Amino acid sequence: MKIQKRIALFLSVMLIALSVLTGCGGKKQEAAPAQAAPEKAVPETTSAFQANAGTYELFSLLGLSLADYAMMSGTTEEEAKKSFYVELKEDQTAVFNMDGEPENVKWKLDGEKISLYADGEAETLEGTLKDGVLTLTIEDTDVILLREGAVPPEIETSGLAALLGEAEGNADTGSGVTEASAETTAAETAAAETTAAETTAAETTAAETTAAETTAAETKAAETAAAAGSSKGSEGARKYALWEYSANGMTVHHDMLVTAGMGDTYIELRDDHSGTFLLFNTPVEVTWNDKEVLMYGVSKYPYTISGDTLTLDMQGVTYVMKRDDSAGSSSGSSSASTGTEAPETEAETKAGAGSAASSAGAAASDASGGDGIVSEEAVQKGYVWLNEIQSSKAFDMTYEDLAEYFGTEGQFDKEEYSDHMKRNKRFYKWVSADDPNHFIYVNFDEKDAEKAPGVYTISSFNSSGFRASEAKDKYLSVLQEEAREAEKAAAANAPMKKETLTLKTFGGSDTLDVEVEYPEKGWARKDGSSDVKLYNTEDLNKTFGAGFIQFTFKKNVEDFDFYKDKFENFKEIGTREIGGIEMTGRTYKNIGYEWTEYVGQIRDGAALSIGAVKVDLDEGTFGDRILNSIEIK
């Protein structure tokens, strides 16, 4: 039985995400109001297996409530609940299903103790079963599942939804780790983070430096260094790649992280005390001092640095990260700071860039490169384009892709080999023609030198010298419209493939066939236990953050409204004919996602929902072509 290995890896990934997203403390998930189905009298002749048979659906995992787990996994609560279930049958056989991969096992009872096992294998899952509540203990972690009608137990949960709501509130008011805080000048950051003693020492150092140094540039550099905080903190300004982590007595090494799609996770600490934590290819902005990293403006996590190793403690989950030397600040001419002015003069920047370029040829003669000079508008739009428009795909882009976007080769900075990551790295800049202190610094990795030699894809990117929020305010709407028009042009003649999606109700035998066409390239299909998704990415290992169209089959339209009272900003948008059926449209926010959904009754006992997240359904787009192609069998 492979249950334990599968779920151990699954829990590993979830622990990484949970440790980043959750804050201190918890909240109690209250038992639901007493609406449980009336208990049925169990005849004396009924066995324990008959009395406990049924389908048990997910209620809590890793201390997460169902809503929080759905938020982290990018699904609805209904989908999350049914994506992890155990079906116990009277004949002592069972089905263990996790994320659409059912496994046939057997089960046995000893009082309230339950065991799941497979023939010929000693490996088992142990737990308890009482009053319709199934609790399985896996890797010292409780997974709680409920049978329909059971009264939910009271549990301590992480309160993730509340935490993220608080973080969002902090962003709205300008507190916490927001773009505004990332754009704070080094002096302002120091004022908030430096103790009175450190400030006095820094001022003394600045005064001594001023007296000893003679040039204006040296004076400015000294003042900037003094304002940035303690020198001890600045020594940690590097990029560190995740190597292993430990939680609940379990250690996950780098090879397992790669298998789980977490091989590119890193934390980058920049000289201006801003930083980035890249998780699931999604960047999270942070700030830091010489003792702690602050995330979401509410969560502080201590860390230590010993040599090239950074150890980060995130609520009992220990991250061991190795120095990667791919932060933009490692370049002598690049501050790699977000929203701050580079400390050098224009002359120093040009001299540093020229020096880096002249030494680059000797370091890597086969690396492409040019002057990297583009307009100021192109630099700012390029950053917004990467960070907003291409947020789910940026880290799959090659150097050639980015050079094509900018219309010019990047300014090559350096090349190096990362021993612990076992890969080559190259560093480029695209620089404003109006101000050499304004640029984008991009790191590229040769992720598979054996199978794809010479293919370098983005591993991180930073802005320097301009305010990211101002660039976003100025160019985001323009870029969104450009992207929409580009998609329409691409969708017009894109080759499509036709497939039949066989939908089934959870735990039922009824099916509904939906024939649909979707692009041959750039999209992929994933069949779940109770739905089918079409993702706008070809790699199903990289669906986190990607857009999708979801097809779900239930008996009645009303069944899709089970969680309607939790939908935010609910709005009806009229009807749309899909597959010959007039379907009702609505938009809403649920579990952190903005949904556009169409629902309709196909026939008696068969209703269909088609929901889209991060997929444009406007006329002429890929989403529009997909919906127009649908035939319901």
N, C-alpha and C positions, 0 to 999 in steps of 0.2 A: 504494500500500500504506500503510495507516494504522498499521502495527505500531509504528513508532518513536514516533509521537505518543501512541498509547494507553499504551505501556509507560512513556514519559517521565512522564506524569501519574501512572501507577500507582506508579512508583518515587518520585515526589515525595512522595506521601502516606506511603509506607512509610518514607522517610528521616526525615520528621517524627516518626513514632512511634518509629522506631529510635533517633534521637538522644536522645529523652526517656528511653527504657527501658534503654538499654545503659550499662554502666559502663566504666571504663578496663580496658585489657588485653583479652586474648582467650583462646581455648582452641583446641586443635587437634582437629578432627574426624577421628578415626582412620579409616583404611580398614577396611571390614568384613572379618571373617574370610574366609579364602580359600574361599568357598562358591560362587564364580562357576561358571556352567555351563561345561562343557568346551568349549574352542574347537573350532569345526568347521573342518575343512580346506576352504579355498575353492578350488574348481576353477580352473584357469588360465583357463577361458573365462568365469568369473564376473566381471562388471564391478564397478567400485567402487560403483556405485549399488545393485547387487544385494547386495553384501557389507555395506553400511551401512544398508540399508533397515530400518525398524522404528519403534517408538514410543519416544520419549525423554521421560521424566517428570522433573519438578523434583527436584533434589537440594539445591541451595543458591542463595540469592539475597541480594544485599546483604551477603554475609558471614554470613548467617544459616544455621544448620543447618535441616534440614527441620522438626524439632520446634519450633525457635524461630519459624520463619516461620508454622507452623500456629498457635502460641500467639498471635502478633500478629494474624493474620487471622481468628481465632475459629473454626478448623476442626480436624478430626482430621488426623493426618499423612497418612493414606491419601487423604483428600479434597484436602489441599493438594498432594500429589504429583501427583494427576491433574487438578488444576484448571489446571495450567500444563504443557503438553506440546507436543512437535513430532513429527508423524508424517511420516517420510521414505519416499517410495514409489519403487519401482524405475524408474518411468517419468519420474522427475525432477520429479514434482509433490509437493507437501507440504501439510500442514495445520498451521497455527500456531494454537494455542488458548491463550487467556489468560482465566481466570475465566469459562469457559463461552461465550466468543465466538470460535468458530473462523474462521480466514481462509484461503482457498485461495491458495497461493503456489507458487513453483518453487524448486528448489535446484540448485546446481552445486558441484563439487569441483575443487580444484587442489592435489593432494597432500593435506595435512591441513587445508587452508583451505576453509571452507564459506561460501557466501553464500545467503541467502534473498531472493527478490525477486518482484515481481509484473509481469505483462506490461504493457508500456507505461510503466513507472515506473522511474526510475533509483534510487529509494530502496531500500536493501538493509540487511540485517543481516549482519554479518560475524562469523566465529568460527573455531573449530577443531573437528575431529571425529577422534577417535582411540580405538580400542579400546572403542567403545561409550559414550564420554564426549563429549557435545556441549557446548561452551562458547561462548556467544554474548556478545559485548561490546556493551552498550547503555548509552549515556550514561556511558562510562568505567567501567561496572559489569559484573562478570561474573555471568551467569546460567548455572548448571551443571545439565545434564539427563543422565540415565542411561538407557541401554537395558537391558532385563531381562537379567540375567546378567553385566553389566559390573562390574568391581571399582571401588568408589568411590575417588576420589582423596583424599589428605589435604589439608585446607584449614584456614585460620585462620578461626574463627567468632567471633561476638560473645559467645557464652556467655550468652545472654539468660536461658535457663531457670535457670542457676545463679545469675545475678544476682538474679532475682526471688525465688528460693528464699532467698538471703541476705537480701534485703530483708524477706521474710516472717519470717525468723528474728529479724531486728532488731526487728520489730514485736512478736514474742512476748516478747522479753526487755526491751522498753521502751526500746531504743536506736533511733537513726535517726529518720526522719521518720514518726512515728506520731501517733495522736490524743493520746497522752500528751505528746509533745513540742510539739504544737500548743497544748496546754492549759497548758504551762509558763508561769509568771508572767513578766512582763517582766524582773524582777530576776534570776530564774534563768536566763533566756535570755542576759542580759547577762553573767552570771558565766561562762558557757561561751564566749562569743564575743568579749568585749572584752579587749584586751591590758592589761597592767599599767599602761602609760602612760595609756591611755584611761580606765582606772578611776580613777587618781589625779586626772586632769583633771576627770572627772565628779564625784568626791567634792568637789573644790575648788569646782566650779560650784554644787553642791548647797548647800555650806556658805555660799557668798556669797549665794545666793538666799535661804536661810533667814534670814540676817541682815538682808537688805534688804526682804524681803516680810513682811507682817504677818498675813495671813489664813491659816487652816488649809488652806483649799482650795488656795491658791497654793503653800503648802509641799508639799502632797501632789503637786500637778502637777509641781513641780520635781524631787521625788524620783523620780517615775515617768519623767520625761524623762531623768534621769541614769542610771537603771537600764536604760533601753531600749537603750543603746549610743551610738555616736557620732552626732552630729547629721548628719554627712554621710550616714550610712546612712538615717536617717529621712527625709531629703529625697526619697528614691526611693520612698517609700510611696505608690504609685499603681497604677492598673490600666493595663496596656499590651496593646493588641490586635495580633495578628500581621499584619504588612503585607507582608513578603516574606522569603524565606530563600534562601541560596545553599549549594550542596554540589556537590562534584566538578565545579566550573566551570559549574554550571547554576544559574540564578536563577529562582525561581518567584514571580510577582507576585500581588497580592491577588485579581485576577479569576480566576486559575487556582486559587487556594486555595478560592475560593467554589465553583467548578465541581467541585472534588474533595471538597466537603463539609467543608472546613477553615476556612471564612470566619469562624467564631465563636471560633477559638482565641485564648486570651489568657493572660497571667500577671498575677496580682494580688499585690502586695507590701504587706502590712499593717504598721501602725505597731508592732505587738508583735513584728515580725520573723518572723511566720508568713506563709504565703501559699498561693495556689492556682494550679496550672497546669491550664487546661482544655484537654483534648486529646480529639478525637472525642466531644465532649460528656461526657467522663468526667473529673471533677475529681481531680487529684493534689495531695496536701498537700505543701508544701515549707517550708523555713526559709531565711533569707537574712541576709547582712550587707552591708557597703558594697562588697564585691568579688565575692562568689560567691552562687550559689543552690545549695542542697543538696536533692537528690531521692532518695527511697527510703533515706535515711540512709547511702548509700554513694557517691553520685556528686556531685561538686562541679563547677559550671560557672561560669566567670567572666563578668562582664557589665560594661558601661559605660553611663553615661547622659549624653547631650549634649542639653540643651534638653528637648524633648518626645519624644526618641527613645531607646529602650533597645536596645542591641545585645548579644545573648547568644550566646556561643560554646559549642556543645555538641559537643565532639569533632570539630571541623572543619566542622560545620554551623552556619552563621551565621544567626541570627534577627534581623530588624530589626522592632522593635515600636514602635508609636506610642501615646503617652499617650492614654488613653480617658476619664480622670476619672470613672470609674463605680465606683471602690472605695468601700466604705462609709465609710472614714475621711475621705472628702472632705466629709462632713457634719460641721458643728461639734458636733453633739450625739451623734455616733455614733463609737464607737471601732472598730467592725466587727472586733473581735478575736474569735478563737475560743477560748473557755474562759478569758478573763481578765476582770477587773473593769474597767469603764470608769473613767477617772481622775477624772471629775467627781463632785461631790456630787449627791444626788437633786435638790436645788433647781436646780442648774446644768443638769441634764439636762432638767428640765421647762421651764426658761426657754429653753434652746436649741431644744427641740422646738416650743415655742410660737412662737418667732421664725421658725423654718423654715416652720411651717404658715402663719403670717400673711403671709409673703412669697410663698408658693406661689401664692396666688390671682392675684397680679399677673403671675407668670411664666407660668402656664398655666391660664387660666380654665376650660378645658374638661376638665381632668383630674379624674377621680373621686377621692374620698377621704373618709375619716372619721377617727375618733380612733384606729383600729387597736388598741384595747384588747381583749385576750383574757386568759384565765387563764394562770397560770404553766405549768400542765400543757399547755395548748394550744400555747404557744410552743415548749416543748421537744418535744412530740410532732410539731409542725409541721416542725421542723428534721429530726427523724429520718425523718419521712414523705417529705420532699423528698430527703434524702440517701441513704436506703436503699430505701424501698418504691417510690418513683418515680424512681429513679436514672437509668433509661434514657429516661424520658419527661418529666422535670422541665423541660427546656429547650424543650419544645414547649407548655408550659402558658401560658395567657394570664393577664393580671391578673385578669380575671373568674373564671377557674378557681380561682385561689388565694383570691380574696375569698370565693368560694362555699365553699371548703374551710374557711376560718376562720369563716365565718358573719358576717363583717363587713368593711366596706371598710378598706383599709390606710391608715395615716397617711402622707399625701403629703408628701414631703420636697422634691423639686425636679424640674425638667425642663430638659433641655439638648439641644443638637444636636451630634452628633459629626461634624466636618467630614470626617475621613479615612474614617470608616465610612459617611458619607452617610445617617445615620439619626437619628431622634429617640430620646431616652432618658428614662425616668421612674424615680424612686426612691421606694420605699415601705418602711414599717416596720410590723410587728405586735409590739406591746409588751405585756409582762406587767403585769396589774393590780396584782400584788403588789410588783413591783420594776421601776421604769422603766429600770434599767440592763440588764435582761434583754429582749432583742428579737431578731427576725430582720430583717435588712436585705436587701431584694430589688431587683435592678436589672432593668428591663424595656426591651426594644428594639422599636421599630416597624421590623421587618425589611424590609417591602415596602410603602412608603408609597403606591406607585402602584397596585398590585394589591389590597392589603389595608390601606387607610388606617385608622388608629385601632386596629389590632390589635397589642397589645404583648405579647410573649412573654418569659419569663424568660431573662436572659443570665448572671446569676450570683446567688448568695445567700450570706450569711454569718450566723453566730450571734454573739451578744455577751452576755457576763456569766454564762454557765453552761457547765458542762463537757459537751462533746458526748458523751464516752464514758459519763458517768453517765446522760445522757438516753437513750442507746442501750441501756444495760443495763436501764434502767427500763421503756422503752416499746417496744422493737423487737418482742418476741414478741407483745405486745398488738396492735400495728399489723399484724403479719403475719396474725394470726388475723382481725382486722377486714377486711383486704384479701381474705382467702380467702372470707369470708362475703359480702362485697360482690360478688366475682366470681361466686359461685354464683348470687346473686340476678340479676345482669346476664345470666349465661349461660342462665338458665332460659327466657327468652322472646326471646333475641336472634335476629334474622333471619339465616339461614344461606344460603350459596350452594353449589351442588354442582358439582364439577369433576372431570375425569379427569386424573390424573397419569400420564403415560407415562414409566416409568423404563427406563433402559437400562444395561447393563454397560459399563464403560469400554472403548472400542476394539472393542466387539462389536456384533452386529446384533440380538441378542435383546432383546425388550422385555417389560415387565410393566405392565399397566394397573391402577391403583388409583383407585377412585372414592371421593371424600371430600367432606364438607361442612365448611366453616369460616365464621366470621362475616363478614357483608358489610362491617362496619365494624371498623376497628382491627387488621385483619390483611392481609397481602399474601403473594403467592406468588412464589418465585424459582426458576427452573429452572436447574440447573447442568449441568456436563458429565456427571456420574455420579450426581446426586441431585436431589431437589426439596425445597425448604424452605418451610415456612409460618411467616412471622415475625409476631410479635404487635405489629407496627407497620404503618401504612399506607404509610409513606414508605420505599421501598427504598434511598434515599440515607442513611438513618439506621438501618441494621441493626446498627451497632457497639454492642454492649452489650445488644441486644434479645434476648428469648427466641425460641425457634424449635422446631418439630417437623420432623425430617429423615427423609425416606424414601429408602432406598438398596436397590438390587437387585443381588444377586450370585448365583452359581450354587449355592453351598452355604452352609449356616449356618456351617461352620467357617471360611469365608473372612472372616467378620466378626471372627474372633479373631486376625487376623494380628499386631496390636499388643497383644494381651491381657496379655502379660507386663509391659507398661508402664503398665497401668491401676493406679490407686491405690485403695485401700479397696474393692476389688471385692467385691460381695455379691449373691448370687442372691435374688430377691424373689418367687419363685413364677411362676405362669403367668397369662396373660390371653387370653381369646378375642377375637381381632380379625379381623373379616371371615370368621368361620367357621373360623379356624385357631387352634389352641392354640399360643400363642407364649410363649417363655421370657423371663422378665424378669430384669434385673440393674441394679444401680446401681454407679457407679464415678466416679473423677475422672481426667480425661485432658486434657492440654494446658490446664490451668487451669480447666476446666469440670466441673461436677457433672452427670453424665449419668444419665438413666433410659432404658433401652433394652429393647425387646422384639424378639426375633428368632425366625424360624420358617421351616421348609421348606415352600414353597407346593406345589411339585411337583418332579419330577426336573429338575434344571438351573435351578431358580428358587427363591431364598431372599430373604426380605424382612427389613430392619431398620427399625424405627421408633424414633428416638431423640429425646428431649426435653431441652432445656436452658433453664432459667429459665421453664419452663411447668409449672404445677400439673396433675397428672393425677388428683387426688382426685375422688371421685364428685361430680357436679354442676358441676364447673368447665368452662371452655371446652375445656381439653385433653381432659377426659373425653368431652365431646360429640363432639369431633373423632374420637377413637379409636373411639367407639361407632358412628359413621356410616360407617366404612370398609367398602367392598366390593371384593374382589379379583377381577379378571376373569381 
